[in-house]
Amino acid sequence: MKLVIDSNCLFAAFIKDSVSRLILLSNKFEFYAPFEILEEFKKYEEYLIKKSNLSPNLFDNLYFILLEQIYFVSLKEYEEEFERAMKIMQDFDIKDAPFLAIGLALDLDGIWSDDKHFMKQNEVKTYSTNDLLSMLKENSL
């Protein structure tokens, strides 16, 4: 299953050894994100290091392990859907338009997000963390 990963789901995987990390590291999903997520990550890096209670060295190791699980998508790859995504997200959270545009442009299976505004749009299916955890459990039986 090919999914766009929302920033908050990625950040949750850094904060603790959690369900989000389990999902991200599973081989059941392929994750995609805009390159801009790396800028957002840098903005919150100190906060994430503090919340994770990891040493900077261990955090850096985790950074490379987790980001290796994501295909980063350039604007050029989704720009033809960006305006449409902006119009859809303008009433919810316009900053998340790149995530929706990637889902539209690459015809992915959905978006992994626990943000309610993604669930308000009907263009790309939104899967919550609990949805993906249920899928993992079903496949492991």
Number of C-alpha atoms within 10 A of each C-alpha: 10 17 26 30 24 22 19 14 20 21 17 16 22 22 19 15 11 12 16 22 18 13 18 24 18 12 11 14 16 18 22 23 24 23 14 15 18 15 11 12 15 11 11 12 16 12 12 20 17 13 12 17 12 16 11 13 9 11 19 13 11 15 13 10 13 16 15 13 16 20 15 17 19 14 16 8 14 21 15 14 19 21 14 15 25 19 12 19 21 13 11 17 13 14 10 17 22 27 26 30 28 29 26 20 15 16 12 19 17 21 25 26 21 17 15 11 14 25 17 14 16 9 15 20 17 24 21 17 16 12 12 18 16 12 13 17 9 9 9 7 5
